[in-house]
Amino acid sequence: MSLPEIQSLISQLPRSERETLLRLLGQQLADEAQGGRLPENSQTAKVERSQWLDELRQLRESVTTGTQGTPLSEILDDLRADRT
């Protein structure tokens, strides 16, 4: 795969995934510059943790910036009513 093809594919990713990719590549370059590479499972754990944190941040933003909806107590009451 050529670099222009990779760049084209990357441009189609959501911003959060591009940020994750950038952090991953930056960390890999830093590790290589220091002369050592992390074991594969450690790199995978870093990527998964970073993705999880990105998802958490997005969820937090959607909760704090979302419009006010039905109160939770009302939703729970409706669910309880549906069970009977």
Secondary structure as UniProt FT lines:
FT   HELIX           3..11
FT   HELIX           15..33
FT   TURN            34..35
FT   HELIX           40..65
FT   HELIX           72..83
//
